[in-house]
């Protein structure tokens, strides 16, 4: 970022977390578009919370055992449903982490973020999966299989050099994993072109193989749960969120049963349900027998006490049609795609009072959480998948060393993990900074660490697990004690040391890669 660029809305704080501007967005600000295959960047991370429902990671940080420094420093800034993963980690229960790498070029320091996140989850006791997305690289990017093989080897060597244990985890290529391909076929039956068009912008010119690669990625995301359902986290950049959202939807569609709360025999929408709940809670105000309120009584109360609108009016209509049926809370099992035997098995497994209808079963003595466990147990007993919706965590994009986006096509903007250590040193020395125009102004006003690609190198990589060092660099910069020349010299030296050490470790793990159960050369041509 150039010296005269405006301050970003979301900076990195050395005290752990992402600084967030709470003021409203400027009128007419651009919408955020997330393109998994584009050259993505996000100018305002706050919009990801507002527009896509991504949650702030800071809110759950205290519940994560021994969090990784990327979490503590706000580099990992958001998540979808990470709580089950953190809970499994705390309780010593099974969980998994998976991410894929599209081998389109050399692995660089941006990829190291994902490598580190997979390795950390493995070290916390999780089942770790790292895959080479070779089908995607071939179909979406047009790489030849020879190119894919060369890049794949480099990705895998860096992953192993950074600490991934192939004996405790799994490495695979999409093209060689028949279980993934079979699962993709099954998932494809529950996805359609209109949906892919809406999510990814596919049109009549999109290759079928490109669309097929999307379904294969969905299978990758759910693959860790094939043997048993378990919380699974997918560490990615925010541009990959469309994949996560679709995978979560497909995981639900593949389930035999849905579980929800109901108050009467008829079906209600998510918008109508809160109004029925309110009517039941207020039964003492209107019911002739508060222990047995009637639907028609609830309809009258709802009409008199809620502002007329679509959900209210439709709820009232359904209550009126139900007449004297009692309004009673119950847990409902919905038959989504269960076999006849599985549905009968579910009915038999439900203890206590129950009512059986066509397409659903209502249980009156079963709490929601216990019902979800029972539904999954029955599904697995009758050869279903029982998938849990996959979770995700999101890390910030690194700023390019020359400012703007970090791009693989601009060598000076990024540092490859294969760069000669001296070249890495030179790139850092030539990097743009957040410094002032003169040393005098720097001492007077302080540097702009939140705008500085060099400070990002410290926060994301060079400070390692040493939060005190990262904070020291930040405080000295913004306090005017640290000048850019000395700061870049220190960062350049650390980068040279890191690259030399990493490349030495890559040589050491060559034999480990040869022994790993992954094909390094594809038999495919084209």
C-alpha positions in Angstrom: 0.0 0.0 0.0 1.4 3.3 -1.0 2.2 6.0 1.6 -0.7 8.2 0.6 -3.3 5.4 0.6 -6.2 5.8 3.0 -6.1 3.7 6.2 -7.9 0.4 5.8 -11.1 -0.3 7.8 -9.6 -3.5 9.2 -6.0 -3.5 10.4 -3.9 -6.0 12.4 -3.5 -5.4 16.0 -0.5 -6.8 17.8 -2.5 -7.3 20.9 -4.5 -10.0 19.2 -7.3 -9.4 16.8 -8.6 -7.3 13.9 -9.4 -3.7 14.4 -12.9 -3.0 13.2 -14.4 0.3 12.3 -17.9 0.3 13.8 -19.2 3.3 11.8 -21.6 2.7 8.9 -20.3 2.0 5.5 -19.9 4.9 3.2 -22.9 5.5 1.0 -22.4 3.8 -2.4 -19.5 1.7 -1.3 -18.8 -1.2 -3.6 -20.4 -4.6 -2.8 -18.0 -7.5 -2.0 -17.8 -10.1 -4.7 -16.3 -13.5 -3.8 -14.9 -15.3 -6.7 -13.1 -18.6 -6.0 -11.2 -18.5 -9.3 -10.6 -14.7 -9.5 -7.7 -12.6 -8.3 -9.6 -11.8 -5.1 -8.9 -9.1 -2.5 -11.2 -7.7 0.2 -11.0 -4.0 0.9 -13.5 -4.1 3.8 -13.6 -7.3 5.8 -16.5 -5.9 7.9 -18.8 -6.4 4.9 -18.1 -10.1 5.0 -19.9 -10.2 8.3 -22.8 -8.1 7.1 -23.3 -9.5 3.7 -22.4 -13.2 4.0 -23.0 -14.0 7.6 -19.3 -14.8 8.4 -18.8 -14.5 12.2 -15.9 -12.7 13.8 -13.3 -15.0 15.1 -12.5 -12.8 18.1 -15.8 -13.7 19.6 -14.8 -17.4 20.0 -11.1 -17.0 20.5 -11.3 -17.7 24.3 -12.9 -21.1 23.6 -10.0 -22.3 21.4 -7.3 -24.3 23.3 -3.8 -22.8 22.8 -4.8 -20.8 19.7 -2.4 -20.4 16.8 -0.7 -17.1 16.5 -2.6 -16.4 13.3 -5.8 -16.5 15.5 -4.3 -14.4 18.3 -3.2 -11.7 15.9 -6.4 -11.5 13.9 -4.9 -12.8 10.7 -7.6 -15.5 11.0 -10.5 -13.0 11.3 -13.7 -14.9 10.7 -15.4 -18.3 10.8 -18.5 -20.3 10.0 -19.7 -22.6 12.8 -16.2 -23.2 14.3 -17.6 -23.8 17.8 -18.1 -27.5 17.3 -14.5 -27.9 16.2 -13.2 -26.0 19.2 -15.5 -28.0 21.5 -14.3 -31.3 20.1 -10.7 -30.0 20.6 -11.3 -29.1 24.2 -13.1 -32.4 25.0 -10.7 -34.7 23.2 -13.3 -35.8 20.7 -12.7 -36.6 17.0 -12.5 -33.6 14.6 -10.8 -33.0 11.3 -9.2 -30.3 9.2 -9.0 -30.2 5.4 -7.8 -27.8 2.7 -6.9 -28.2 -0.9 -4.2 -26.6 -3.0 -4.6 -25.9 -6.7 -1.1 -26.4 -8.2 -1.0 -23.5 -10.6 2.5 -22.2 -9.7 5.1 -22.2 -7.0 3.9 -22.3 -3.3 4.4 -18.9 -1.7 4.1 -17.3 1.7 0.4 -16.8 1.2 0.0 -20.5 0.9 2.0 -21.0 4.1 -1.0 -19.6 6.0 -3.1 -22.6 5.0 -0.2 -25.0 5.5 0.2 -23.7 9.0 -3.5 -23.9 9.8 -3.8 -27.6 8.7 -0.6 -28.5 10.6 -1.8 -26.8 13.8 -5.1 -28.6 13.7 -3.2 -31.9 13.3 -1.0 -31.0 16.3 -4.1 -30.4 18.3 -5.3 -33.9 17.7 -7.3 -33.5 14.6 -7.4 -35.8 11.5 -5.6 -33.7 8.9 -6.2 -33.9 5.2 -4.3 -32.0 2.4 -5.3 -32.5 -1.2 -4.0 -31.5 -4.5 -6.9 -30.1 -6.6 -5.5 -31.3 -9.8 -8.9 -31.9 -11.5 -9.8 -28.2 -10.7 -6.4 -27.0 -12.0 -6.8 -28.9 -15.2 -10.5 -28.0 -15.8 -10.6 -24.4 -14.5 -7.1 -23.2 -15.3 -6.1 -25.4 -18.2 -2.9 -26.7 -16.8 -1.3 -29.7 -18.4 -0.8 -32.8 -16.2 3.0 -32.4 -16.5 2.7 -28.9 -15.1 0.4 -30.1 -12.3 2.8 -32.9 -11.3 5.7 -30.5 -11.0 3.8 -27.9 -9.0 2.1 -30.6 -6.8 5.5 -32.0 -5.7 6.6 -28.5 -4.7 3.4 -27.9 -2.6 3.7 -31.2 -0.9 7.4 -30.8 -0.1 6.7 -27.4 1.6 3.8 -28.8 3.5 5.9 -31.7 4.9 8.8 -29.4 5.6 6.6 -27.1 7.7 5.5 -30.1 9.9 2.6 -32.0 8.3 2.8 -35.7 9.5 1.8 -37.9 6.5 1.6 -41.0 8.8 -1.0 -39.3 11.0 -2.7 -37.4 8.2 -3.8 -38.1 4.6 -2.5 -36.6 1.4 -4.3 -37.3 -1.9 -5.0 -36.0 -5.4 -8.5 -35.5 -6.6 -7.9 -37.5 -9.7 -6.7 -40.6 -7.8 -9.3 -40.7 -5.0 -12.1 -42.9 -6.1 -14.1 -42.4 -2.9 -14.1 -38.6 -3.5 -15.2 -39.1 -7.1 -18.0 -41.5 -6.1 -19.2 -39.0 -3.4 -19.1 -36.2 -6.0 -21.4 -38.2 -8.2 -23.9 -38.6 -5.4 -23.7 -35.0 -4.4 -24.2 -34.0 -8.1 -27.6 -35.5 -7.9 -28.6 -32.8 -5.4 -27.0 -29.8 -7.2 -28.3 -28.3 -10.4 -27.1 -25.8 -13.0 -29.4 -23.0 -11.8 -27.8 -23.2 -8.4 -24.2 -23.2 -9.8 -25.1 -20.4 -12.1 -26.4 -18.3 -9.1 -23.4 -19.0 -6.9 -20.6 -18.9 -9.4 -21.9 -17.0 -12.4 -21.7 -20.1 -14.8 -23.3 -19.7 -18.1 -23.8 -21.5 -21.4 -20.1 -21.1 -22.2 -18.9 -22.8 -19.0 -17.2 -26.1 -19.5 -19.0 -29.1 -18.0 -15.6 -30.2 -16.5 -15.4 -26.9 -14.7 -18.9 -27.5 -13.2 -17.9 -31.0 -12.3 -14.8 -29.8 -10.5 -17.1 -27.8 -8.2 -19.0 -30.9 -7.2 -15.6 -32.6 -6.7 -14.6 -29.9 -4.3 -17.9 -30.4 -2.4 -16.9 -34.1 -2.1 -13.4 -33.1 -0.8 -14.9 -30.9 1.9 -17.2 -33.8 3.1 -14.6 -36.6 2.6 -13.2 -36.5 6.2 -16.7 -37.6 7.4 -17.1 -40.6 5.2 -16.0 -43.0 7.9 -17.9 -41.2 10.7 -19.5 -37.8 11.0 -17.3 -35.4 12.9 -16.8 -31.6 13.2 -14.6 -30.6 10.2 -13.0 -27.3 9.5 -11.9 -26.0 6.1 -9.2 -23.2 6.5 -9.4 -20.9 3.4 -9.3 -17.3 2.3 -12.6 -15.5 2.1 -12.8 -15.9 -1.6 -13.5 -19.6 -1.1 -16.6 -19.0 1.0 -19.0 -19.8 -1.9 -17.6 -23.3 -1.8 -18.1 -23.6 1.9 -21.7 -22.3 1.8 -22.6 -24.8 -1.0 -21.0 -27.7 0.9 -22.9 -26.9 4.0 -26.2 -26.9 2.0 -25.3 -30.2 0.3 -24.4 -31.8 3.7 -27.9 -31.0 4.9 -29.6 -32.2 1.7 -27.8 -35.5 2.0 -29.3 -36.2 5.4 -32.1 -38.7 5.8 -33.9 -36.6 8.4 -34.3 -33.0 9.4 -35.0 -32.0 13.0 -37.0 -28.9 13.9 -39.4 -27.5 16.5 -43.1 -27.5 16.0 -46.3 -26.6 17.9 -49.0 -28.3 15.9 -49.4 -31.0 13.3 -49.2 -28.6 10.3 -46.0 -27.5 8.6 -44.7 -23.9 9.3 -41.9 -21.9 7.8 -38.9 -20.5 9.7 -40.6 -17.1 9.6 -43.8 -18.4 11.0 -42.3 -20.4 13.8 -41.4 -17.5 16.2 -45.0 -16.3 16.1 -46.3 -19.8 17.2 -43.7 -19.8 19.9 -44.9 -16.4 21.1 -48.5 -17.5 21.1 -47.7 -20.6 23.1 -45.7 -18.6 25.7 -48.7 -16.2 26.1 -51.3 -19.0 26.5 -52.2 -17.9 30.1 -53.5 -14.7 28.6 -56.1 -16.2 26.3 -56.6 -20.0 26.7 -59.7 -21.3 28.5 -57.4 -24.1 29.7 -53.8 -22.8 29.7 -52.5 -26.4 30.0 -54.2 -27.1 26.7 -54.4 -24.0 24.5 -56.2 -24.5 21.2 -55.0 -23.4 17.9 -58.1 -21.3 17.2 -57.5 -19.4 20.5 -53.9 -18.8 19.6 -55.0 -17.5 16.2 -57.2 -14.9 17.8 -54.4 -13.8 20.2 -51.9 -13.6 17.4 -54.2 -11.4 15.3 -54.7 -9.0 18.2 -51.1 -8.8 19.4 -48.9 -8.9 16.3 -48.5 -6.5 13.4 -50.2 -7.9 10.3 -47.7 -9.1 7.8 -46.9 -12.1 5.6 -45.6 -14.5 8.3 -48.2 -13.4 10.9 -51.1 -13.7 8.5 -50.0 -17.1 7.2 -49.5 -18.4 10.8 -52.9 -17.1 11.8 -54.5 -18.9 8.8 -52.8 -22.2 9.6 -53.9 -21.9 13.2 -57.5 -21.2 12.3 -57.6 -24.2 9.9 -56.3 -26.4 12.7 -59.3 -25.3 14.8 -59.5 -27.1 18.2 -56.2 -29.0 17.8 -54.0 -28.4 21.0 -51.0 -26.1 20.6 -48.2 -28.2 22.1 -44.4 -27.9 21.6 -42.8 -31.0 20.1 -39.7 -32.0 18.3 -40.3 -32.9 14.7 -38.4 -35.3 12.5 -38.8 -34.5 8.8 -38.4 -37.3 6.3 -36.0 -35.8 3.7 -34.7 -38.7 1.7 -34.9 -41.7 4.1 -35.5 -45.2 2.9 -38.8 -46.8 4.0 -36.8 -49.0 6.3 -34.9 -46.1 7.8 -38.2 -44.2 8.5 -39.7 -47.2 10.1 -36.5 -47.6 12.2 -36.7 -44.0 13.3 -40.3 -44.4 14.5 -39.3 -47.5 16.5 -36.3 -45.7 18.0 -38.3 -42.7 19.4 -39.3 -43.3 23.0 -42.2 -41.7 24.8 -45.3 -40.0 23.2 -45.1 -39.6 19.5 -47.4 -38.9 16.5 -46.7 -40.4 13.1 -47.7 -38.5 10.0 -46.9 -38.9 6.3 -43.5 -37.4 5.9 -42.8 -36.6 9.6 -42.8 -37.8 13.1 -43.6 -35.6 16.2 -41.9 -36.5 19.5 -43.2 -34.9 22.7 -40.7 -36.2 25.2 -37.4 -35.6 23.3 -35.3 -32.4 23.4 -33.9 -31.0 20.2 -30.3 -31.9 20.8 -31.1 -35.5 21.7 -33.4 -35.7 18.7 -30.6 -34.6 16.3 -28.3 -37.3 17.8 -31.0 -40.0 17.4 -31.7 -38.9 13.8 -28.0 -39.3 13.0 -27.7 -42.6 14.7 -30.6 -44.1 12.8 -29.3 -42.7 9.5 -25.9 -44.3 10.0 -27.6 -47.6 11.0 -29.4 -47.6 7.7 -26.3 -46.7 5.6 -26.7 -43.0 5.4 -23.9 -40.4 5.6 -25.0 -38.5 8.7 -22.9 -35.5 7.6 -22.3 -32.6 10.0 -22.3 -29.2 8.2 -18.6 -28.4 7.6 -17.1 -25.4 9.5 -14.6 -22.9 8.1 -12.1 -20.3 9.2 -11.0 -17.4 7.1 -7.6 -15.6 7.0 -6.8 -12.2 5.5 -5.2 -11.8 2.2 -1.6 -10.7 2.3 -0.8 -7.3 0.7 1.7 -7.5 -2.2 5.2 -6.4 -1.4 4.8 -3.7 -4.1 1.4 -2.6 -2.7 -2.0 -3.7 -3.8 -2.7 -7.4 -4.4 -0.2 -10.1 -4.0 -0.1 -11.8 -7.4 1.7 -14.9 -8.5 2.0 -13.3 -11.9 4.0 -10.4 -10.4 7.2 -11.9 -8.9 8.2 -8.8 -7.0 4.8 -8.8 -5.2 5.2 -12.1 -3.5 7.9 -14.4 -2.1 7.9 -18.0 -3.3 8.9 -20.6 -0.8 11.3 -21.7 -3.6 12.9 -18.3 -4.0 16.7 -18.1 -3.5 17.2 -16.7 0.1 19.1 -13.8 -1.4 16.2 -13.0 -3.7 13.9 -13.1 -0.8 16.2 -10.7 1.0 16.2 -8.3 -1.9 12.4 -8.4 -2.4 11.8 -7.4 1.2 14.4 -4.7 1.0 12.6 -3.3 -2.1 9.1 -3.6 -0.5 6.7 -0.7 -0.1 6.2 0.4 3.5 3.8 2.4 5.6 6.4 4.9 6.5 6.3 8.7 6.3 7.9 10.8 3.7 10.9 11.6 5.8 12.7 10.2 8.9 11.8 13.4 10.8 8.0 12.9 10.1 8.3 9.2 11.0 9.8 10.1 14.4 7.2 12.9 14.9 4.0 11.1 13.7 5.0 7.4 13.8 4.7 4.9 11.0 1.6 3.4 9.6 2.1 -0.3 10.5 -1.6 -1.2 9.6 -0.8 -0.1 6.0 2.6 -1.7 5.8 3.3 -4.9 3.8 6.6 -5.3 5.7 4.8 -5.3 9.1 2.4 -7.9 7.6 5.5 -10.1 7.1 6.3 -9.9 10.8 2.7 -10.5 11.9 2.0 -13.4 9.4 5.4 -15.1 9.3 8.6 -13.6 10.6 7.6 -13.1 14.3 6.5 -16.8 14.4 4.9 -17.6 17.7 6.5 -14.7 19.5 3.7 -12.2 20.2 5.9 -9.9 22.2 8.2 -9.5 19.3 5.3 -8.7 16.9 4.0 -6.2 19.4 7.4 -4.6 19.8 7.8 -4.1 16.1 4.3 -2.6 15.9 4.7 -0.3 18.9 8.2 0.9 17.8 6.8 1.7 14.3 3.7 3.6 15.4 5.6 5.3 18.2 8.2 6.7 15.7 11.2 4.8 17.2 11.5 2.3 14.3 12.5 3.7 10.9 11.7 1.8 7.7 15.2 1.2 6.6 16.2 -0.6 9.8 12.9 -2.4 9.9 13.2 -3.7 6.4 16.8 -4.8 7.0 15.7 -6.8 10.0 12.7 -8.3 8.1 14.9 -9.1 5.1 17.5 -10.9 7.3 14.7 -12.9 8.9 13.2 -13.8 5.5 16.6 -14.9 4.2 17.0 -17.2 7.3 13.4 -18.5 6.9 13.9 -19.4 3.2 17.2 -21.1 3.8 15.9 -23.1 6.7 12.7 -24.0 4.8 14.6 -25.2 1.7 17.0 -27.2 3.8 14.0 -28.9 5.4 12.4 -29.5 2.0 15.5 -31.6 1.1 15.3 -33.5 4.3 11.6 -34.6 3.7 12.2 -35.8 0.1 12.3 -39.4 1.3 9.2 -38.8 3.4 7.3 -37.7 0.3 8.5 -40.6 -1.7 7.1 -43.0 1.0 3.8 -41.1 1.4 0.7 -42.8 -0.1 0.2 -40.3 -2.9 0.8 -40.5 -6.6 3.4 -37.9 -7.6 3.0 -38.6 -11.4 -0.3 -38.6 -13.1 -0.9 -41.2 -15.8 -3.2 -38.8 -17.5 -2.3 -36.9 -20.7 -3.4 -33.5 -22.0 
